[in-house]
Amino acid sequence: MAKGFNRPMGAGGGGGMMGQLKKMQEQLMQAQEQLALETVTATVGGGAVKVTMTGDQKCKSIVIDPELLKDVDAEMLQDMLLSAVNMALDQSRDMAADRMGPLAGGLGNMGLGF
């Protein structure tokens, strides 16, 4: 019988990798939980429209300065809202990539091709 082929899982180097994967999975879950708590805020129109988004891309609030409503037409307001939401989403995705990137890089270092 060939050497090393009759060892149970975890008896050789595979157990170490499983432990690393479990630890990395825990770190990913913690990072995801933290992202759900962290927020970014995008503003347009000199602060007339503010959109706050979590790191897991949930819109938490949209604030419109009441002064803006006195003089703005509906189409302009819609454009400002759309712009602020998209900016907040981009910021949120960037934050998530910053937090999750090092963890995904660790998976690539383990030969998993991520």
Biopython code that builds the backbone (N, CA, C, O; Angstrom):
import numpy as np
from Bio.PDB.StructureBuilder import StructureBuilder

atoms = [
    (1, "MET", "N", (0.850, -1.176, 0.000)),
    (1, "MET", "CA", (0.000, 0.000, 0.000)),
    (1, "MET", "C", (0.894, 1.237, 0.000)),
    (1, "MET", "O", (1.926, 1.261, 0.671)),
    (2, "ALA", "N", (0.497, 2.263, -0.753)),
    (2, "ALA", "CA", (1.293, 3.476, -0.855)),
    (2, "ALA", "C", (1.272, 4.235, 0.456)),
    (2, "ALA", "O", (0.276, 4.245, 1.181)),
    (3, "LYS", "N", (2.393, 4.868, 0.739)),
    (3, "LYS", "CA", (2.505, 5.622, 1.986)),
    (3, "LYS", "C", (1.552, 6.806, 2.016)),
    (3, "LYS", "O", (1.398, 7.503, 1.013)),
    (4, "GLY", "N", (0.916, 7.038, 3.150)),
    (4, "GLY", "CA", (0.120, 8.230, 3.366)),
    (4, "GLY", "C", (-1.308, 8.158, 2.874)),
    (4, "GLY", "O", (-2.092, 9.057, 3.178)),
    (5, "PHE", "N", (-1.684, 7.137, 2.129)),
    (5, "PHE", "CA", (-3.038, 7.083, 1.585)),
    (5, "PHE", "C", (-4.047, 6.445, 2.510)),
    (5, "PHE", "O", (-5.247, 6.517, 2.248)),
    (6, "ASN", "N", (-3.602, 5.824, 3.582)),
    (6, "ASN", "CA", (-4.548, 5.194, 4.488)),
    (6, "ASN", "C", (-4.716, 5.976, 5.790)),
    (6, "ASN", "O", (-5.231, 5.446, 6.775)),
    (7, "ARG", "N", (-4.282, 7.234, 5.792)),
    (7, "ARG", "CA", (-4.461, 8.052, 6.991)),
    (7, "ARG", "C", (-5.870, 8.638, 7.003)),
    (7, "ARG", "O", (-6.388, 9.025, 5.955)),
    (8, "PRO", "N", (-6.493, 8.707, 8.174)),
    (8, "PRO", "CA", (-7.804, 9.365, 8.250)),
    (8, "PRO", "C", (-7.648, 10.866, 8.040)),
    (8, "PRO", "O", (-6.574, 11.425, 8.263)),
    (9, "MET", "N", (-8.737, 11.517, 7.606)),
    (9, "MET", "CA", (-8.723, 12.969, 7.422)),
    (9, "MET", "C", (-8.352, 13.632, 8.740)),
    (9, "MET", "O", (-8.802, 13.219, 9.809)),
    (10, "GLY", "N", (-7.539, 14.648, 8.646)),
    (10, "GLY", "CA", (-7.143, 15.359, 9.844)),
    (10, "GLY", "C", (-5.890, 14.792, 10.477)),
    (10, "GLY", "O", (-5.335, 15.394, 11.396)),
    (11, "ALA", "N", (-5.429, 13.634, 9.997)),
    (11, "ALA", "CA", (-4.239, 13.043, 10.577)),
    (11, "ALA", "C", (-2.977, 13.625, 9.971)),
    (11, "ALA", "O", (-1.893, 13.468, 10.532)),
    (12, "GLY", "N", (-3.100, 14.296, 8.833)),
    (12, "GLY", "CA", (-1.936, 14.882, 8.182)),
    (12, "GLY", "C", (-2.117, 16.366, 8.015)),
    (12, "GLY", "O", (-2.668, 17.037, 8.888)),
    (13, "GLY", "N", (-1.651, 16.886, 6.884)),
    (13, "GLY", "CA", (-1.721, 18.312, 6.610)),
    (13, "GLY", "C", (-3.132, 18.808, 6.364)),
    (13, "GLY", "O", (-3.384, 20.005, 6.503)),
    (14, "GLY", "N", (-4.061, 17.936, 6.005)),
    (14, "GLY", "CA", (-5.428, 18.368, 5.710)),
    (14, "GLY", "C", (-6.135, 18.957, 6.907)),
    (14, "GLY", "O", (-6.954, 19.863, 6.754)),
    (15, "GLY", "N", (-5.838, 18.464, 8.097)),
    (15, "GLY", "CA", (-6.487, 18.972, 9.295)),
    (15, "GLY", "C", (-6.131, 20.422, 9.565)),
    (15, "GLY", "O", (-6.962, 21.201, 10.032)),
    (16, "GLY", "N", (-4.894, 20.776, 9.267)),
    (16, "GLY", "CA", (-4.463, 22.152, 9.442)),
    (16, "GLY", "C", (-5.199, 23.093, 8.516)),
    (16, "GLY", "O", (-5.577, 24.198, 8.905)),
    (17, "MET", "N", (-5.402, 22.647, 7.285)),
    (17, "MET", "CA", (-6.108, 23.477, 6.318)),
    (17, "MET", "C", (-7.568, 23.632, 6.716)),
    (17, "MET", "O", (-8.143, 24.709, 6.561)),
    (18, "MET", "N", (-8.168, 22.570, 7.224)),
    (18, "MET", "CA", (-9.564, 22.664, 7.672)),
    (18, "MET", "C", (-9.685, 23.651, 8.825)),
    (18, "MET", "O", (-10.644, 24.418, 8.894)),
    (19, "GLY", "N", (-8.720, 23.629, 9.719)),
    (19, "GLY", "CA", (-8.724, 24.572, 10.825)),
    (19, "GLY", "C", (-8.587, 26.006, 10.334)),
    (19, "GLY", "O", (-9.245, 26.916, 10.840)),
    (20, "GLN", "N", (-7.720, 26.196, 9.337)),
    (20, "GLN", "CA", (-7.547, 27.533, 8.762)),
    (20, "GLN", "C", (-8.829, 27.993, 8.074)),
    (20, "GLN", "O", (-9.216, 29.155, 8.195)),
    (21, "LEU", "N", (-9.486, 27.091, 7.356)),
    (21, "LEU", "CA", (-10.739, 27.435, 6.679)),
    (21, "LEU", "C", (-11.819, 27.810, 7.683)),
    (21, "LEU", "O", (-12.565, 28.767, 7.473)),
    (22, "LYS", "N", (-11.902, 27.053, 8.778)),
    (22, "LYS", "CA", (-12.893, 27.356, 9.812)),
    (22, "LYS", "C", (-12.618, 28.720, 10.434)),
    (22, "LYS", "O", (-13.541, 29.503, 10.654)),
    (23, "LYS", "N", (-11.354, 29.003, 10.715)),
    (23, "LYS", "CA", (-10.984, 30.297, 11.297)),
    (23, "LYS", "C", (-11.309, 31.422, 10.312)),
    (23, "LYS", "O", (-11.828, 32.464, 10.710)),
    (24, "MET", "N", (-11.008, 31.216, 9.041)),
    (24, "MET", "CA", (-11.282, 32.234, 8.037)),
    (24, "MET", "C", (-12.786, 32.441, 7.877)),
    (24, "MET", "O", (-13.234, 33.571, 7.681)),
    (25, "GLN", "N", (-13.569, 31.370, 7.958)),
    (25, "GLN", "CA", (-15.021, 31.487, 7.871)),
    (25, "GLN", "C", (-15.546, 32.326, 9.040)),
    (25, "GLN", "O", (-16.432, 33.161, 8.853)),
    (26, "GLU", "N", (-15.011, 32.112, 10.227)),
    (26, "GLU", "CA", (-15.408, 32.906, 11.391)),
    (26, "GLU", "C", (-15.043, 34.368, 11.196)),
    (26, "GLU", "O", (-15.822, 35.254, 11.546)),
    (27, "GLN", "N", (-13.860, 34.630, 10.637)),
    (27, "GLN", "CA", (-13.429, 35.999, 10.392)),
    (27, "GLN", "C", (-14.338, 36.668, 9.352)),
    (27, "GLN", "O", (-14.682, 37.842, 9.490)),
    (28, "LEU", "N", (-14.723, 35.921, 8.316)),
    (28, "LEU", "CA", (-15.630, 36.458, 7.300)),
    (28, "LEU", "C", (-16.979, 36.817, 7.917)),
    (28, "LEU", "O", (-17.539, 37.872, 7.619)),
    (29, "MET", "N", (-17.495, 35.950, 8.767)),
    (29, "MET", "CA", (-18.779, 36.215, 9.412)),
    (29, "MET", "C", (-18.684, 37.453, 10.305)),
    (29, "MET", "O", (-19.602, 38.274, 10.325)),
    (30, "GLN", "N", (-17.586, 37.591, 11.039)),
    (30, "GLN", "CA", (-17.401, 38.767, 11.899)),
    (30, "GLN", "C", (-17.317, 40.038, 11.048)),
    (30, "GLN", "O", (-17.887, 41.069, 11.404)),
    (31, "ALA", "N", (-16.605, 39.955, 9.929)),
    (31, "ALA", "CA", (-16.475, 41.118, 9.054)),
    (31, "ALA", "C", (-17.836, 41.501, 8.475)),
    (31, "ALA", "O", (-18.150, 42.687, 8.370)),
    (32, "GLN", "N", (-18.639, 40.516, 8.099)),
    (32, "GLN", "CA", (-19.975, 40.797, 7.570)),
    (32, "GLN", "C", (-20.860, 41.437, 8.634)),
    (32, "GLN", "O", (-21.604, 42.373, 8.342)),
    (33, "GLU", "N", (-20.782, 40.939, 9.859)),
    (33, "GLU", "CA", (-21.565, 41.527, 10.949)),
    (33, "GLU", "C", (-21.142, 42.967, 11.201)),
    (33, "GLU", "O", (-21.981, 43.833, 11.447)),
    (34, "GLN", "N", (-19.832, 43.221, 11.137)),
    (34, "GLN", "CA", (-19.328, 44.577, 11.359)),
    (34, "GLN", "C", (-19.774, 45.499, 10.226)),
    (34, "GLN", "O", (-20.139, 46.649, 10.471)),
    (35, "LEU", "N", (-19.749, 45.004, 8.987)),
    (35, "LEU", "CA", (-20.191, 45.816, 7.850)),
    (35, "LEU", "C", (-21.651, 46.230, 7.997)),
    (35, "LEU", "O", (-22.030, 47.329, 7.593)),
    (36, "ALA", "N", (-22.461, 45.362, 8.568)),
    (36, "ALA", "CA", (-23.882, 45.692, 8.756)),
    (36, "ALA", "C", (-24.063, 46.839, 9.750)),
    (36, "ALA", "O", (-25.100, 47.502, 9.746)),
    (37, "LEU", "N", (-23.065, 47.075, 10.599)),
    (37, "LEU", "CA", (-23.143, 48.138, 11.604)),
    (37, "LEU", "C", (-22.522, 49.445, 11.123)),
    (37, "LEU", "O", (-22.917, 50.520, 11.574)),
    (38, "GLU", "N", (-21.563, 49.364, 10.220)),
    (38, "GLU", "CA", (-20.872, 50.555, 9.751)),
    (38, "GLU", "C", (-21.669, 51.229, 8.636)),
    (38, "GLU", "O", (-22.372, 50.570, 7.869)),
    (39, "THR", "N", (-21.547, 52.553, 8.562)),
    (39, "THR", "CA", (-22.289, 53.297, 7.549)),
    (39, "THR", "C", (-21.388, 54.257, 6.789)),
    (39, "THR", "O", (-20.321, 54.652, 7.258)),
    (40, "VAL", "N", (-21.852, 54.616, 5.606)),
    (40, "VAL", "CA", (-21.264, 55.675, 4.798)),
    (40, "VAL", "C", (-22.391, 56.633, 4.446)),
    (40, "VAL", "O", (-23.551, 56.229, 4.371)),
    (41, "THR", "N", (-22.055, 57.907, 4.228)),
    (41, "THR", "CA", (-23.060, 58.895, 3.853)),
    (41, "THR", "C", (-22.576, 59.642, 2.621)),
    (41, "THR", "O", (-21.464, 60.169, 2.596)),
    (42, "ALA", "N", (-23.418, 59.681, 1.608)),
    (42, "ALA", "CA", (-23.135, 60.435, 0.392)),
    (42, "ALA", "C", (-24.038, 61.654, 0.366)),
    (42, "ALA", "O", (-25.216, 61.580, 0.717)),
    (43, "THR", "N", (-23.471, 62.775, -0.052)),
    (43, "THR", "CA", (-24.258, 64.004, -0.142)),
    (43, "THR", "C", (-24.139, 64.594, -1.537)),
    (43, "THR", "O", (-23.093, 64.496, -2.178)),
    (44, "VAL", "N", (-25.216, 65.206, -1.999)),
    (44, "VAL", "CA", (-25.217, 65.931, -3.268)),
    (44, "VAL", "C", (-25.895, 67.273, -3.041)),
    (44, "VAL", "O", (-26.603, 67.478, -2.055)),
    (45, "GLY", "N", (-25.662, 68.175, -3.974)),
    (45, "GLY", "CA", (-26.302, 69.486, -3.869)),
    (45, "GLY", "C", (-25.832, 70.272, -2.667)),
    (45, "GLY", "O", (-26.618, 70.983, -2.039)),
    (46, "GLY", "N", (-24.545, 70.148, -2.337)),
    (46, "GLY", "CA", (-24.029, 70.883, -1.178)),
    (46, "GLY", "C", (-24.646, 70.447, 0.131)),
    (46, "GLY", "O", (-24.742, 71.242, 1.067)),
    (47, "GLY", "N", (-25.069, 69.190, 0.213)),
    (47, "GLY", "CA", (-25.668, 68.674, 1.439)),
    (47, "GLY", "C", (-27.186, 68.722, 1.433)),
    (47, "GLY", "O", (-27.827, 68.402, 2.434)),
    (48, "ALA", "N", (-27.770, 69.127, 0.291)),
    (48, "ALA", "CA", (-29.230, 69.210, 0.209)),
    (48, "ALA", "C", (-29.882, 67.837, 0.272)),
    (48, "ALA", "O", (-31.006, 67.698, 0.754)),
    (49, "VAL", "N", (-29.166, 66.812, -0.221)),
    (49, "VAL", "CA", (-29.656, 65.431, -0.168)),
    (49, "VAL", "C", (-28.543, 64.581, 0.411)),
    (49, "VAL", "O", (-27.404, 64.627, -0.053)),
    (50, "LYS", "N", (-28.884, 63.802, 1.432)),
    (50, "LYS", "CA", (-27.923, 62.909, 2.084)),
    (50, "LYS", "C", (-28.513, 61.504, 2.127)),
    (50, "LYS", "O", (-29.665, 61.310, 2.517)),
    (51, "VAL", "N", (-27.702, 60.529, 1.720)),
    (51, "VAL", "CA", (-28.117, 59.125, 1.774)),
    (51, "VAL", "C", (-27.106, 58.374, 2.632)),
    (51, "VAL", "O", (-25.899, 58.447, 2.397)),
    (52, "THR", "N", (-27.607, 57.658, 3.617)),
    (52, "THR", "CA", (-26.752, 56.849, 4.485)),
    (52, "THR", "C", (-27.015, 55.382, 4.194)),
    (52, "THR", "O", (-28.159, 54.929, 4.164)),
    (53, "MET", "N", (-25.913, 54.640, 3.976)),
    (53, "MET", "CA", (-25.980, 53.234, 3.583)),
    (53, "MET", "C", (-25.064, 52.439, 4.505)),
    (53, "MET", "O", (-24.014, 52.931, 4.918)),
    (54, "THR", "N", (-25.461, 51.210, 4.826)),
    (54, "THR", "CA", (-24.594, 50.341, 5.624)),
    (54, "THR", "C", (-23.576, 49.658, 4.717)),
    (54, "THR", "O", (-23.688, 49.692, 3.492)),
    (55, "GLY", "N", (-22.592, 49.043, 5.343)),
    (55, "GLY", "CA", (-21.567, 48.318, 4.602)),
    (55, "GLY", "C", (-22.089, 47.095, 3.892)),
    (55, "GLY", "O", (-21.421, 46.561, 3.007)),
    (56, "ASP", "N", (-23.284, 46.633, 4.267)),
    (56, "ASP", "CA", (-23.887, 45.500, 3.557)),
    (56, "ASP", "C", (-25.003, 45.974, 2.614)),
    (56, "ASP", "O", (-25.942, 45.236, 2.316)),
    (57, "GLN", "N", (-24.872, 47.214, 2.161)),
    (57, "GLN", "CA", (-25.719, 47.818, 1.132)),
    (57, "GLN", "C", (-27.195, 47.933, 1.496)),
    (57, "GLN", "O", (-28.062, 47.705, 0.652)),
    (58, "LYS", "N", (-27.479, 48.281, 2.727)),
    (58, "LYS", "CA", (-28.846, 48.574, 3.151)),
    (58, "LYS", "C", (-28.962, 50.087, 3.327)),
    (58, "LYS", "O", (-28.149, 50.702, 4.017)),
    (59, "CYS", "N", (-29.962, 50.671, 2.709)),
    (59, "CYS", "CA", (-30.178, 52.108, 2.844)),
    (59, "CYS", "C", (-30.791, 52.369, 4.213)),
    (59, "CYS", "O", (-31.862, 51.854, 4.532)),
    (60, "LYS", "N", (-30.099, 53.180, 5.023)),
    (60, "LYS", "CA", (-30.566, 53.474, 6.377)),
    (60, "LYS", "C", (-31.403, 54.745, 6.429)),
    (60, "LYS", "O", (-32.368, 54.827, 7.189)),
    (61, "SER", "N", (-31.030, 55.744, 5.613)),
    (61, "SER", "CA", (-31.798, 56.982, 5.647)),
    (61, "SER", "C", (-31.547, 57.820, 4.400)),
    (61, "SER", "O", (-30.498, 57.747, 3.761)),
    (62, "ILE", "N", (-32.558, 58.617, 4.088)),
    (62, "ILE", "CA", (-32.455, 59.639, 3.057)),
    (62, "ILE", "C", (-32.971, 60.925, 3.700)),
    (62, "ILE", "O", (-34.099, 60.984, 4.189)),
    (63, "VAL", "N", (-32.126, 61.943, 3.688)),
    (63, "VAL", "CA", (-32.484, 63.221, 4.291)),
    (63, "VAL", "C", (-32.474, 64.283, 3.198)),
    (63, "VAL", "O", (-31.499, 64.430, 2.462)),
    (64, "ILE", "N", (-33.582, 65.020, 3.107)),
    (64, "ILE", "CA", (-33.701, 66.102, 2.134)),
    (64, "ILE", "C", (-33.881, 67.398, 2.915)),
    (64, "ILE", "O", (-34.782, 67.521, 3.746)),
    (65, "ASP", "N", (-33.015, 68.354, 2.636)),
    (65, "ASP", "CA", (-33.110, 69.661, 3.275)),
    (65, "ASP", "C", (-34.435, 70.306, 2.868)),
    (65, "ASP", "O", (-34.699, 70.455, 1.675)),
    (66, "PRO", "N", (-35.269, 70.690, 3.830)),
    (66, "PRO", "CA", (-36.564, 71.296, 3.504)),
    (66, "PRO", "C", (-36.455, 72.532, 2.609)),
    (66, "PRO", "O", (-37.372, 72.818, 1.839)),
    (67, "GLU", "N", (-35.358, 73.257, 2.703)),
    (67, "GLU", "CA", (-35.161, 74.431, 1.852)),
    (67, "GLU", "C", (-35.113, 74.040, 0.377)),
    (67, "GLU", "O", (-35.553, 74.798, -0.488)),
    (68, "LEU", "N", (-34.583, 72.866, 0.099)),
    (68, "LEU", "CA", (-34.495, 72.389, -1.282)),
    (68, "LEU", "C", (-35.886, 72.204, -1.879)),
    (68, "LEU", "O", (-36.093, 72.453, -3.067)),
    (69, "LEU", "N", (-36.819, 71.778, -1.074)),
    (69, "LEU", "CA", (-38.158, 71.480, -1.569)),
    (69, "LEU", "C", (-38.929, 72.728, -1.996)),
    (69, "LEU", "O", (-39.913, 72.636, -2.730)),
    (70, "LYS", "N", (-38.488, 73.869, -1.545)),
    (70, "LYS", "CA", (-39.168, 75.105, -1.903)),
    (70, "LYS", "C", (-38.941, 75.490, -3.365)),
    (70, "LYS", "O", (-39.828, 76.049, -4.009)),
    (71, "ASP", "N", (-37.748, 75.188, -3.886)),
    (71, "ASP", "CA", (-37.383, 75.683, -5.210)),
    (71, "ASP", "C", (-37.090, 74.596, -6.243)),
    (71, "ASP", "O", (-36.900, 74.922, -7.414)),
    (72, "VAL", "N", (-37.046, 73.339, -5.865)),
    (72, "VAL", "CA", (-36.627, 72.291, -6.793)),
    (72, "VAL", "C", (-37.828, 71.650, -7.485)),
    (72, "VAL", "O", (-38.902, 71.502, -6.902)),
    (73, "ASP", "N", (-37.613, 71.273, -8.749)),
    (73, "ASP", "CA", (-38.684, 70.540, -9.437)),
    (73, "ASP", "C", (-38.479, 69.046, -9.197)),
    (73, "ASP", "O", (-37.399, 68.614, -8.793)),
    (74, "ALA", "N", (-39.509, 68.278, -9.447)),
    (74, "ALA", "CA", (-39.503, 66.834, -9.157)),
    (74, "ALA", "C", (-38.376, 66.118, -9.894)),
    (74, "ALA", "O", (-37.714, 65.262, -9.308)),
    (75, "GLU", "N", (-38.142, 66.443, -11.154)),
    (75, "GLU", "CA", (-37.113, 65.756, -11.931)),
    (75, "GLU", "C", (-35.722, 66.008, -11.348)),
    (75, "GLU", "O", (-34.900, 65.094, -11.283)),
    (76, "MET", "N", (-35.460, 67.237, -10.929)),
    (76, "MET", "CA", (-34.168, 67.553, -10.325)),
    (76, "MET", "C", (-33.989, 66.795, -9.009)),
    (76, "MET", "O", (-32.906, 66.277, -8.737)),
    (77, "LEU", "N", (-35.027, 66.728, -8.202)),
    (77, "LEU", "CA", (-34.967, 66.000, -6.938)),
    (77, "LEU", "C", (-34.716, 64.515, -7.189)),
    (77, "LEU", "O", (-33.909, 63.893, -6.497)),
    (78, "GLN", "N", (-35.402, 63.953, -8.171)),
    (78, "GLN", "CA", (-35.198, 62.545, -8.507)),
    (78, "GLN", "C", (-33.759, 62.288, -8.935)),
    (78, "GLN", "O", (-33.160, 61.291, -8.533)),
    (79, "ASP", "N", (-33.205, 63.178, -9.745)),
    (79, "ASP", "CA", (-31.818, 63.024, -10.186)),
    (79, "ASP", "C", (-30.854, 63.102, -9.005)),
    (79, "ASP", "O", (-29.890, 62.340, -8.930)),
    (80, "MET", "N", (-31.119, 64.026, -8.085)),
    (80, "MET", "CA", (-30.255, 64.165, -6.916)),
    (80, "MET", "C", (-30.331, 62.925, -6.023)),
    (80, "MET", "O", (-29.313, 62.448, -5.522)),
    (81, "LEU", "N", (-31.540, 62.414, -5.833)),
    (81, "LEU", "CA", (-31.707, 61.197, -5.029)),
    (81, "LEU", "C", (-30.993, 60.015, -5.668)),
    (81, "LEU", "O", (-30.285, 59.268, -4.994)),
    (82, "LEU", "N", (-31.181, 59.852, -6.958)),
    (82, "LEU", "CA", (-30.542, 58.747, -7.678)),
    (82, "LEU", "C", (-29.023, 58.848, -7.566)),
    (82, "LEU", "O", (-28.344, 57.853, -7.315)),
    (83, "SER", "N", (-28.503, 60.043, -7.752)),
    (83, "SER", "CA", (-27.062, 60.254, -7.659)),
    (83, "SER", "C", (-26.545, 59.936, -6.262)),
    (83, "SER", "O", (-25.526, 59.260, -6.120)),
    (84, "ALA", "N", (-27.231, 60.412, -5.237)),
    (84, "ALA", "CA", (-26.798, 60.178, -3.858)),
    (84, "ALA", "C", (-26.864, 58.697, -3.493)),
    (84, "ALA", "O", (-25.966, 58.184, -2.826)),
    (85, "VAL", "N", (-27.911, 58.013, -3.920)),
    (85, "VAL", "CA", (-28.040, 56.573, -3.632)),
    (85, "VAL", "C", (-26.908, 55.809, -4.302)),
    (85, "VAL", "O", (-26.287, 54.950, -3.675)),
    (86, "ASN", "N", (-26.634, 56.107, -5.561)),
    (86, "ASN", "CA", (-25.566, 55.400, -6.270)),
    (86, "ASN", "C", (-24.199, 55.694, -5.668)),
    (86, "ASN", "O", (-23.355, 54.802, -5.581)),
    (87, "MET", "N", (-23.973, 56.931, -5.253)),
    (87, "MET", "CA", (-22.710, 57.272, -4.596)),
    (87, "MET", "C", (-22.564, 56.504, -3.282)),
    (87, "MET", "O", (-21.489, 55.987, -2.980)),
    (88, "ALA", "N", (-23.638, 56.431, -2.507)),
    (88, "ALA", "CA", (-23.591, 55.712, -1.228)),
    (88, "ALA", "C", (-23.354, 54.224, -1.458)),
    (88, "ALA", "O", (-22.606, 53.593, -0.712)),
    (89, "LEU", "N", (-23.983, 53.660, -2.482)),
    (89, "LEU", "CA", (-23.749, 52.248, -2.807)),
    (89, "LEU", "C", (-22.289, 52.011, -3.175)),
    (89, "LEU", "O", (-21.684, 51.043, -2.715)),
    (90, "ASP", "N", (-21.724, 52.881, -3.993)),
    (90, "ASP", "CA", (-20.316, 52.743, -4.364)),
    (90, "ASP", "C", (-19.420, 52.810, -3.142)),
    (90, "ASP", "O", (-18.498, 52.006, -3.001)),
    (91, "GLN", "N", (-19.683, 53.764, -2.255)),
    (91, "GLN", "CA", (-18.882, 53.895, -1.035)),
    (91, "GLN", "C", (-19.028, 52.657, -0.153)),
    (91, "GLN", "O", (-18.059, 52.193, 0.449)),
    (92, "SER", "N", (-20.242, 52.132, -0.085)),
    (92, "SER", "CA", (-20.499, 50.950, 0.726)),
    (92, "SER", "C", (-19.767, 49.735, 0.156)),
    (92, "SER", "O", (-19.182, 48.950, 0.903)),
    (93, "ARG", "N", (-19.802, 49.586, -1.148)),
    (93, "ARG", "CA", (-19.088, 48.463, -1.790)),
    (93, "ARG", "C", (-17.583, 48.593, -1.584)),
    (93, "ARG", "O", (-16.900, 47.599, -1.336)),
    (94, "ASP", "N", (-17.067, 49.817, -1.687)),
    (94, "ASP", "CA", (-15.641, 50.028, -1.458)),
    (94, "ASP", "C", (-15.264, 49.656, -0.030)),
    (94, "ASP", "O", (-14.231, 49.028, 0.202)),
    (95, "MET", "N", (-16.105, 50.046, 0.928)),
    (95, "MET", "CA", (-15.844, 49.714, 2.328)),
    (95, "MET", "C", (-15.853, 48.198, 2.508)),
    (95, "MET", "O", (-14.988, 47.646, 3.188)),
    (96, "ALA", "N", (-16.822, 47.531, 1.904)),
    (96, "ALA", "CA", (-16.902, 46.068, 2.016)),
    (96, "ALA", "C", (-15.676, 45.415, 1.388)),
    (96, "ALA", "O", (-15.133, 44.458, 1.941)),
    (97, "ALA", "N", (-15.238, 45.920, 0.248)),
    (97, "ALA", "CA", (-14.058, 45.357, -0.407)),
    (97, "ALA", "C", (-12.814, 45.551, 0.461)),
    (97, "ALA", "O", (-11.958, 44.669, 0.533)),
    (98, "ASP", "N", (-12.718, 46.707, 1.118)),
    (98, "ASP", "CA", (-11.580, 46.955, 2.010)),
    (98, "ASP", "C", (-11.564, 45.974, 3.173)),
    (98, "ASP", "O", (-10.507, 45.472, 3.556)),
    (99, "ARG", "N", (-12.746, 45.702, 3.736)),
    (99, "ARG", "CA", (-12.826, 44.818, 4.905)),
    (99, "ARG", "C", (-12.694, 43.339, 4.523)),
    (99, "ARG", "O", (-12.057, 42.561, 5.232)),
    (100, "MET", "N", (-13.298, 42.969, 3.406)),
    (100, "MET", "CA", (-13.343, 41.562, 3.029)),
    (100, "MET", "C", (-12.151, 41.144, 2.162)),
    (100, "MET", "O", (-11.810, 39.962, 2.111)),
    (101, "GLY", "N", (-11.524, 42.095, 1.486)),
    (101, "GLY", "CA", (-10.422, 41.795, 0.580)),
    (101, "GLY", "C", (-9.306, 40.990, 1.208)),
    (101, "GLY", "O", (-8.899, 39.977, 0.639)),
    (102, "PRO", "N", (-8.791, 41.402, 2.368)),
    (102, "PRO", "CA", (-7.705, 40.627, 2.967)),
    (102, "PRO", "C", (-8.113, 39.190, 3.301)),
    (102, "PRO", "O", (-7.290, 38.276, 3.239)),
    (103, "LEU", "N", (-9.372, 38.998, 3.652)),
    (103, "LEU", "CA", (-9.833, 37.646, 3.974)),
    (103, "LEU", "C", (-9.921, 36.800, 2.715)),
    (103, "LEU", "O", (-9.546, 35.628, 2.730)),
    (104, "ALA", "N", (-10.408, 37.377, 1.632)),
    (104, "ALA", "CA", (-10.488, 36.645, 0.368)),
    (104, "ALA", "C", (-9.084, 36.340, -0.145)),
    (104, "ALA", "O", (-8.850, 35.288, -0.738)),
    (105, "GLY", "N", (-8.145, 37.269, 0.087)),
    (105, "GLY", "CA", (-6.762, 37.026, -0.302)),
    (105, "GLY", "C", (-6.181, 35.831, 0.427)),
    (105, "GLY", "O", (-5.370, 35.092, -0.132)),
    (106, "GLY", "N", (-6.589, 35.639, 1.668)),
    (106, "GLY", "CA", (-6.131, 34.489, 2.442)),
    (106, "GLY", "C", (-6.595, 33.177, 1.840)),
    (106, "GLY", "O", (-5.887, 32.172, 1.907)),
    (107, "LEU", "N", (-7.778, 33.184, 1.253)),
    (107, "LEU", "CA", (-8.268, 31.970, 0.603)),
    (107, "LEU", "C", (-7.414, 31.645, -0.612)),
    (107, "LEU", "O", (-7.126, 30.477, -0.875)),
    (108, "GLY", "N", (-7.007, 32.670, -1.357)),
    (108, "GLY", "CA", (-6.155, 32.456, -2.522)),
    (108, "GLY", "C", (-4.802, 31.898, -2.129)),
    (108, "GLY", "O", (-4.225, 31.092, -2.858)),
    (109, "ASN", "N", (-4.292, 32.319, -0.985)),
    (109, "ASN", "CA", (-3.003, 31.830, -0.511)),
    (109, "ASN", "C", (-3.053, 30.369, -0.096)),
    (109, "ASN", "O", (-2.018, 29.715, 0.028)),
    (110, "MET", "N", (-4.256, 29.862, 0.117)),
    (110, "MET", "CA", (-4.411, 28.467, 0.512)),
    (110, "MET", "C", (-4.576, 27.568, -0.710)),
    (110, "MET", "O", (-4.832, 26.371, -0.580)),
    (111, "GLY", "N", (-4.428, 28.151, -1.892)),
    (111, "GLY", "CA", (-4.523, 27.357, -3.114)),
    (111, "GLY", "C", (-5.929, 27.071, -3.556)),
    (111, "GLY", "O", (-6.167, 26.123, -4.304)),
    (112, "LEU", "N", (-6.889, 27.894, -3.096)),
    (112, "LEU", "CA", (-8.288, 27.656, -3.455)),
    (112, "LEU", "C", (-8.714, 28.457, -4.669)),
    (112, "LEU", "O", (-9.841, 28.305, -5.142)),
    (113, "GLY", "N", (-7.832, 29.311, -5.187)),
    (113, "GLY", "CA", (-8.124, 30.018, -6.421)),
    (113, "GLY", "C", (-9.076, 31.186, -6.307)),
    (113, "GLY", "O", (-9.653, 31.585, -7.319)),
    (114, "PHE", "N", (-9.273, 31.754, -5.133)),
    (114, "PHE", "CA", (-10.162, 32.918, -4.967)),
    (114, "PHE", "C", (-9.386, 34.181, -5.221)),
    (114, "PHE", "O", (-9.943, 35.275, -5.134)),
]
sb = StructureBuilder()
sb.init_structure("model")
sb.init_model(0)
sb.init_chain("A")
sb.init_seg("    ")
for serial, (resi, resn, name, xyz) in enumerate(atoms, 1):
    if name == "N":
        sb.init_residue(resn, " ", resi, " ")
    sb.init_atom(name, np.array(xyz, "f"), 0.0, 1.0, " ", f" {name:<3s}", serial, name[0])
structure = sb.get_structure()
